[in-house]
Amino acid sequence: MNLWQEYKRPTSVAEAVQALASAQGPALPIAGGTDLLLDLKQGRHPPVHTLVDLTSVREMTLLEQRGDTLFIGAAVPITRIALDPLTLAHARALVEACNLIAGPQVRNTATLGGNVAHALPAADGTIALTALNAEAEVADSTGTRRIPFISLFLGPGKSAIDKTKEIIVGFHLPITNHQLPISTASCFKRIMRPQGVALPILNCAVWLARENDAIKDIRIAVGPGGSTPFRATEAESFLRGKSLTQETFNQTLDALLAQAKFRDSARRASADYRRHIVGGLFKDVLDTAFGRAESG
């Protein structure tokens, strides 16, 4: 049985949206397809009539600096993001997250937009983008709009994007140019099982601005710290303006643990285990980002 009846390859965002709207049956966008095609083949996704291939939409394959913003198209392959000098310079946490997604063959095909559209609260790319304060550009029949990244998510596997009518065009990451002595840096790390498919038990991303020995500003994301990508806003508020000592770290961790809602997972880890190990992971990520900021 065919997995689809029609396959369209638009060359612009407007054509892609129109292709979805004019399909004779259920339609979905596709780029890398590393999740969608497998779900269709194994019966985990309802049948579709039309697939709309986004890989020929130029706007969605761009990775470029636009003034004080880094734009990453939703159809840019994961490997390209991991290797591009712009992401290495301005989004180190995202580079580190991309290097941990699946294996090299999947990364060569899979896209950042697909990683986000799957709406998993511990997806590596998603957690990195959360800490980097990304905005998403979304297109529908009325045009395009930019929305806060977190608003893309409704719950585990539940996206706020209507994939039959809307397309994630790409992501806008702010580029902060501070004058010394303020410098910025980011970091992403995760804890995972070494055997089989290396799915994360827990992951964490931090972006911070450092002024001498104090943390001027900070964003902390942990996955899965809730049903949607989790920002540890209470921990962030406590740590801003403080020096990074063991005492302040302990109090910051207490704030994170009070706000996070870790979940039990039969395949990954219990909520109690995640609460037990998050401190070590968070400290490692925080210390690394803090040290990178010192080195410029």
C-alpha positions in Angstrom: 0.0 0.0 0.0 1.3 3.5 -0.9 2.1 5.7 2.1 0.9 8.7 0.2 -0.9 9.6 -3.1 0.7 12.9 -4.0 4.1 14.4 -3.4 4.6 18.1 -4.0 7.9 20.1 -4.0 7.1 23.8 -3.7 9.9 26.4 -4.1 8.5 29.2 -1.8 6.9 29.4 1.6 3.7 30.7 0.0 3.6 27.8 -2.4 4.1 25.3 0.4 1.2 26.7 2.4 -1.0 26.7 -0.7 0.0 23.1 -1.4 -1.2 22.1 2.1 -4.4 24.0 1.7 -5.3 22.7 -1.7 -4.5 19.0 -1.1 -7.3 16.6 -2.0 -7.0 14.7 1.3 -4.9 14.8 4.6 -1.6 16.6 3.9 1.6 17.1 5.9 4.9 18.9 5.4 8.0 16.8 5.2 11.7 17.7 5.1 14.1 15.1 6.5 11.3 12.7 7.2 13.3 10.6 9.6 10.4 10.4 12.1 7.4 10.9 9.8 8.2 8.2 7.2 8.9 5.6 9.9 5.7 6.5 11.7 3.7 6.2 8.5 5.3 2.9 7.5 4.8 1.3 11.0 1.2 2.6 11.3 1.8 5.0 14.2 0.5 7.9 12.1 -2.8 8.1 10.2 -2.5 7.8 6.5 -1.9 11.0 4.4 -2.9 11.8 0.9 -0.3 14.5 0.2 3.3 15.1 1.4 4.6 18.6 0.8 8.4 18.5 0.6 10.0 21.6 2.0 13.6 21.0 1.1 13.4 23.1 -2.1 12.0 26.2 -0.3 15.1 28.4 -0.3 14.0 30.5 2.7 13.8 27.4 4.9 17.3 26.2 3.9 19.1 29.4 4.9 21.5 29.7 7.8 22.7 33.3 8.1 23.3 36.3 10.3 20.7 39.1 10.0 21.8 42.1 12.0 21.6 41.1 15.6 19.8 37.8 14.8 21.0 34.4 13.7 18.4 32.8 11.4 18.3 29.0 11.0 15.8 27.7 8.5 13.6 24.8 9.7 14.7 22.6 6.7 18.4 23.0 7.5 19.9 19.5 8.2 21.2 18.9 11.7 24.8 18.2 10.4 25.0 21.5 8.7 24.0 23.3 12.0 26.6 21.3 13.9 29.4 22.3 11.5 28.5 25.9 10.5 30.9 28.6 11.9 28.0 30.9 12.7 26.3 28.5 15.0 29.7 27.7 16.6 30.3 31.4 17.3 26.8 32.4 18.4 24.9 29.2 19.5 27.4 26.8 21.0 24.7 25.0 23.0 22.8 24.2 19.8 25.9 22.9 18.1 26.5 20.5 21.1 22.9 19.4 21.1 22.9 18.7 17.3 26.0 16.6 17.7 24.1 14.3 20.0 21.0 13.8 18.0 20.8 10.2 16.7 23.7 9.1 14.5 25.6 10.7 11.6 23.4 9.2 8.9 20.2 10.5 10.6 21.8 13.9 11.3 22.7 14.3 7.6 19.0 14.1 6.7 17.0 15.2 9.8 16.2 18.8 10.3 15.9 21.2 13.2 12.3 22.0 12.3 11.4 18.3 12.5 13.1 17.9 15.8 11.0 20.8 17.2 7.8 19.9 15.4 7.8 16.5 17.2 7.1 18.5 20.4 9.0 16.3 22.8 9.9 18.2 26.0 13.4 16.7 26.2 14.4 16.9 22.5 18.0 18.0 22.3 17.5 20.8 19.8 14.4 22.0 21.6 16.2 22.4 24.9 19.1 24.2 23.4 16.8 26.6 21.5 14.9 27.3 24.7 18.0 28.4 26.6 19.1 30.5 23.6 15.8 32.4 23.7 14.8 31.6 20.1 11.7 32.9 18.3 9.9 30.7 15.7 8.8 32.1 12.4 5.5 30.4 11.4 3.6 30.7 8.1 0.0 30.2 7.2 -2.4 31.4 4.5 -2.4 34.9 6.0 1.4 35.3 5.9 4.3 34.8 8.4 4.6 35.7 12.1 7.2 35.4 14.8 6.2 33.9 18.1 8.0 32.9 21.3 9.6 29.5 20.9 7.9 28.1 24.0 4.5 28.8 22.6 5.0 26.1 20.0 4.3 23.4 22.6 1.1 22.2 24.2 2.3 19.0 25.9 4.4 15.8 25.2 4.1 15.2 21.5 1.5 17.9 21.1 2.5 20.9 18.9 0.6 24.2 18.8 1.3 24.2 15.0 -1.5 22.8 12.8 0.7 20.8 10.4 -2.2 20.6 7.9 -2.3 24.4 7.5 0.9 25.9 9.1 4.6 25.6 8.5 7.6 26.4 10.8 9.8 28.5 8.5 12.7 28.8 10.8 14.2 30.1 14.1 15.6 33.5 15.1 18.3 33.5 17.8 19.3 36.8 19.3 23.0 37.6 19.0 24.2 39.6 22.0 27.2 41.9 21.5 28.5 43.0 24.9 31.4 45.2 25.6 34.1 44.0 28.0 34.0 43.1 30.8 30.7 41.5 29.9 30.9 38.3 27.8 28.4 35.6 26.9 28.5 31.8 26.3 26.3 28.8 26.3 26.6 25.0 26.8 24.5 21.9 26.4 25.1 18.4 27.9 23.0 15.4 28.6 23.0 12.1 30.5 22.0 9.1 28.4 22.0 5.3 28.5 25.1 4.0 26.5 23.3 1.0 25.0 21.0 0.9 22.1 19.4 4.1 21.0 21.0 6.8 23.1 17.9 8.6 24.3 18.5 11.3 26.9 17.6 10.5 30.5 18.1 14.2 31.2 19.5 17.1 29.3 20.4 20.7 30.2 21.3 23.9 28.4 22.5 27.2 29.8 23.2 30.6 28.2 24.7 33.3 30.4 26.3 36.7 30.4 29.2 37.1 32.7 30.5 40.4 34.2 33.8 39.7 35.9 33.0 37.1 38.5 29.2 37.7 38.5 26.4 36.3 36.4 24.8 39.3 34.8 22.0 37.4 33.0 21.2 33.7 32.5 18.7 31.3 30.9 18.4 27.7 32.1 16.6 24.9 30.2 16.1 21.3 31.5 14.5 18.4 29.7 12.2 16.9 30.6 11.4 19.3 33.5 7.7 19.4 32.6 5.2 18.5 29.9 6.7 21.2 27.7 10.3 22.5 27.3 11.2 23.8 30.8 12.8 27.1 31.7 14.0 27.3 35.3 12.9 30.9 35.7 13.0 30.8 39.5 16.6 29.6 39.5 17.5 32.2 36.8 16.0 35.0 38.9 17.9 33.9 42.0 21.3 33.6 40.2 21.3 37.0 38.3 23.7 39.4 39.8 25.5 36.9 42.0 28.9 35.3 42.0 29.0 31.6 41.2 30.0 30.1 44.6 29.1 26.7 46.0 26.5 28.3 48.3 24.8 30.3 45.5 24.8 27.1 43.3 23.1 25.1 46.1 20.4 27.7 46.5 20.0 27.9 42.7 19.6 24.2 42.5 17.0 24.3 45.3 15.0 26.8 43.2 15.2 24.6 40.1 14.1 21.5 42.0 11.1 23.4 43.5 9.9 24.5 40.1 10.7 21.5 37.9 8.1 18.7 37.5 10.1 15.6 36.5 8.2 12.7 35.0 8.5 8.9 35.3 9.5 7.1 32.1 9.5 3.4 31.8 12.1 3.5 29.0 14.3 6.2 30.5 14.3 7.0 34.2 12.0 7.7 37.2 11.2 11.2 38.3 13.1 10.5 41.6 16.2 9.4 39.7 16.1 12.5 37.6 15.8 14.7 40.6 18.8 12.9 42.1 21.1 13.4 39.1 20.1 16.8 37.8 22.3 18.7 40.2 25.5 17.2 38.8 24.5 17.8 35.2 23.4 21.3 35.9 26.6 22.2 37.7 28.7 20.8 34.9 26.8 22.8 32.2 26.8 26.0 34.3 30.5 25.8 35.1 31.4 25.1 31.5 29.3 28.1 30.2 30.8 30.3 32.9 34.3 29.3 32.0 33.7 29.9 28.3 32.4 33.4 29.0 35.7 34.1 30.8 37.7 33.0 27.8 35.6 35.3 25.5 
